[in-house]
Amino acid sequence: MSLDATTMGNPEHPTILLISGLGAQWISWAEGFCSLLVDHGFFVVRFDNRDCGHSTQLHDVTVDLLPLLHAANAGDLARARELVPYTLEDMASDAIAVLDALAIDRAHIVGASMGGMIAQTVAIHYPERCRSLTSIMSTTGEPEFGASTPEAQQVLMSPRPSTRAAFIESSLATKVWLSKRYADDEVIRADAAASFDRAFTPAGTARQFAAIVASGPRDVALRELSVPTLVIHGLDDTLIDPSGGRRTAEIVPNARLLEVPDMGHDRPEALWPLLTSAIADHAGRNSL
C-alpha cells in the first residue's frame, strides 16, 4: 500500500495527523488551516487515504453496493465485510503506517467526516499511538444518529460528471451541506478544480463509502475509549446531523463537545482561527 503524505512545520514539535473525509484528498486540509496549526507549535502531517489522490487505487476491485447495503441493514456485518475489499480498520492501519514511515511514535489524531470515523478507529485499535483524538463533523456509525437530510443524501449519492468543466459546476450542489453563512461559489469551484486536476477517482470514493457501510457502529468500543477526545460539529451540518457529534461526545468517557454555529459540513476560512485554536488547545492539554 503506497500512501502519499506531506508535512508542514518543525518535526521536533508534537505531531498532528490530519485524516481526510470521503473522497477528499490531503489538499482538502487547506495550507492556511495547517499553517495556523504550525503557528500553534505543531508538526502537521496530511495524507491521501487509500483509493484517493496519489495513494494506492484498487482499480481492479468493484463493489456492488446493493447487496452490501442489504447485508448491513439486516445487521449481517460478517456478510457485509465479505463484500468489500477493506474496512475502516484497514484505513486506520494506513494512518499508523504513515506515522511509522515518518518515525513518529505518537500523534494527535484529527479526522473530519469519514476521517473522523477513521480517527476514532485509530484511537480504538491503537490507543498507544494517540496523544489525543479530535473527531470533526463525524459520528459513531449507529444509524439512528448523524443521518443525512434527504437532499444531502441525494447529492452525495449522485454520480459526479467526468469532464472537468461539468465536475466543477456540479460541485455547487454541495452547498446543500456547506456552511450557509460562508459558502462562496468561487471558492467551491476553485476547490473542485484543484481536486479534479490532482486526481479524479470516483470508483475509489465508492469503495471508501463501502468501507464505511461494512464497518458498522463503533459505540461499544467508544464507550471504553481512554484517549482524550474533543468532538467538533457544525450546527448547520446536513450531511452528518449534529446528533452524530453529540452522540460521540456522550459515549466517549470525558469527551468535550464544541458545537459551532454557522458551520456546515466544511471548514470555511472564516472559522479557521476558531477551529485550529480548539484543536491546538485540546492537543496542548494532552502533549505530555
Residue pairs with C-beta under 8 A, 6 or more apart in sequence:
1 50
1 55
1 56
1 94
1 97
2 55
2 56
3 47
3 48
3 49
3 50
3 55
3 56
3 94
3 97
3 98
3 101
4 26
4 47
4 48
4 53
4 54
4 55
5 26
5 45
5 46
5 47
5 48
5 98
5 101
5 102
6 26
6 45
6 46
6 47
7 43
7 44
7 45
7 46
7 102
8 31
8 34
8 35
8 37
8 38
8 43
8 44
8 46
9 37
9 38
9 42
9 43
9 44
10 38
10 43
11 43
11 102
12 43
13 41
13 42
13 43
14 41
14 42
14 43
14 107
14 108
14 131
14 283
14 287
15 42
15 43
15 44
15 45
15 99
15 102
15 104
15 106
15 107
15 108
16 37
16 42
16 43
16 44
16 45
16 107
16 108
16 110
16 279
16 283
17 45
17 47
17 95
17 98
17 99
17 104
17 107
17 108
17 109
17 110
18 26
18 29
18 34
18 44
18 45
18 46
18 110
18 111
18 112
18 115
19 47
19 49
19 95
19 109
19 110
19 111
19 112
19 115
19 116
19 118
19 119
19 122
20 26
20 28
20 29
20 46
20 47
20 48
20 49
20 52
20 111
20 112
20 114
20 115
21 28
21 111
21 112
21 113
21 114
21 115
21 116
22 113
22 114
22 205
22 208
22 209
22 212
23 52
23 201
23 202
23 204
23 205
23 208
24 52
24 112
24 113
24 114
24 115
24 195
25 48
25 52
25 53
25 54
25 195
25 198
25 199
26 46
26 47
26 48
26 53
27 53
27 194
27 195
27 198
28 112
28 191
28 195
29 46
30 267
30 269
30 272
32 269
32 272
33 267
33 269
33 272
33 275
33 276
34 44
34 46
36 272
36 273
36 276
37 44
37 276
37 279
37 280
38 44
40 276
40 277
40 280
40 284
41 280
41 284
42 108
42 280
42 283
45 98
45 99
45 102
45 104
45 107
47 55
47 94
47 95
47 98
48 54
48 55
48 199
49 55
49 91
49 94
49 114
49 115
49 118
49 208
50 56
50 57
50 58
50 86
50 90
50 91
50 94
50 204
51 57
51 58
51 201
51 203
51 204
51 205
51 207
51 208
52 199
52 201
52 204
52 205
52 208
53 198
53 199
53 201
54 198
54 199
55 94
57 201
57 203
57 204
58 85
58 86
58 204
58 207
59 203
61 85
61 207
62 203
63 83
63 84
63 85
63 206
63 207
63 210
64 83
65 206
65 209
65 210
65 213
67 83
68 80
68 83
68 84
68 210
68 213
68 214
69 213
71 77
71 79
71 80
71 83
72 80
72 213
72 214
72 216
77 214
77 215
77 216
80 213
80 214
80 216
81 87
81 214
83 210
83 214
84 207
84 210
84 211
84 213
84 214
85 207
85 210
86 207
86 211
87 211
87 214
87 215
88 114
88 117
88 118
88 121
88 211
88 212
88 215
89 121
89 125
89 215
90 211
91 118
91 121
91 208
91 211
92 118
92 121
92 122
92 124
92 125
92 126
93 125
95 109
95 118
95 119
95 122
96 122
96 126
96 129
99 105
99 107
99 129
105 129
106 128
106 129
106 130
106 131
107 129
107 130
107 131
108 130
108 131
108 132
108 133
108 134
108 279
108 282
108 283
108 286
108 287
109 119
109 122
109 123
109 130
109 132
109 133
109 134
109 227
110 119
110 133
110 134
110 136
110 279
111 117
111 118
111 119
111 120
111 122
111 134
111 135
111 136
111 138
112 136
112 137
112 138
112 267
113 136
113 137
113 138
113 239
113 240
113 265
114 138
114 208
114 212
115 136
115 138
116 135
116 136
116 137
116 138
116 139
117 138
117 139
117 141
117 212
117 215
117 218
119 133
119 134
119 135
119 138
120 133
120 135
120 138
120 140
120 218
120 222
120 225
120 248
121 215
121 218
122 129
122 130
122 133
123 130
123 133
123 225
123 227
123 229
124 218
124 221
124 222
124 225
127 225
127 226
127 227
130 227
131 228
131 283
131 286
131 287
132 227
132 228
132 229
132 230
132 282
132 283
132 285
132 286
133 225
133 227
133 228
133 229
133 230
134 229
134 230
134 231
134 232
134 279
134 282
134 283
135 229
135 230
135 231
135 232
135 245
135 248
136 231
136 232
136 233
136 267
136 275
137 232
137 233
137 234
137 237
137 239
137 240
137 244
137 245
137 265
138 146
138 231
138 233
138 240
138 244
138 245
138 248
139 145
139 146
139 240
139 243
139 244
139 245
139 247
139 248
140 146
140 217
140 218
140 219
140 222
140 244
140 247
140 248
140 251
141 212
141 215
141 216
141 217
141 218
141 219
142 217
142 219
142 247
143 217
145 241
145 243
145 244
145 246
145 247
146 240
146 241
146 243
146 244
146 245
146 247
147 241
147 243
148 156
148 177
148 238
148 239
148 240
148 241
149 176
149 238
149 239
149 241
151 176
151 238
152 176
152 177
152 238
152 239
152 265
155 173
155 174
155 176
155 177
156 239
158 173
159 202
160 167
160 170
160 202
161 167
161 170
162 200
162 202
164 193
164 196
164 197
167 192
167 196
167 200
168 189
168 192
168 193
168 196
169 189
170 192
171 188
171 189
171 191
171 192
172 185
172 188
172 189
174 188
175 183
175 188
176 238
177 237
177 238
177 239
177 264
177 265
177 266
178 188
178 264
178 265
178 266
178 268
179 234
179 236
179 262
179 263
179 264
179 266
179 268
179 271
180 236
180 262
180 264
181 236
181 262
181 268
181 270
182 262
182 268
182 269
182 270
182 271
183 264
183 266
183 268
187 269
219 247
219 251
222 248
222 251
222 252
223 251
223 252
223 253
224 253
225 252
225 253
226 253
228 254
228 282
228 285
228 286
229 248
229 249
229 252
229 254
229 255
229 256
230 255
230 256
230 258
230 278
230 279
230 282
231 245
231 246
231 248
231 249
231 252
231 255
231 256
231 257
231 258
232 245
232 258
232 259
232 260
232 275
232 278
232 279
233 240
233 242
233 244
233 245
233 246
233 257
233 258
233 259
233 260
233 263
234 242
234 259
234 260
234 262
234 263
234 264
234 265
234 266
235 242
235 259
235 260
235 261
235 262
235 263
236 261
236 262
236 263
236 264
237 263
237 264
237 265
238 264
238 265
239 264
239 265
240 265
242 259
245 257
245 259
246 257
246 259
248 255
249 255
249 256
249 257
256 282
258 278
260 271
260 274
260 275
262 271
263 271
267 275
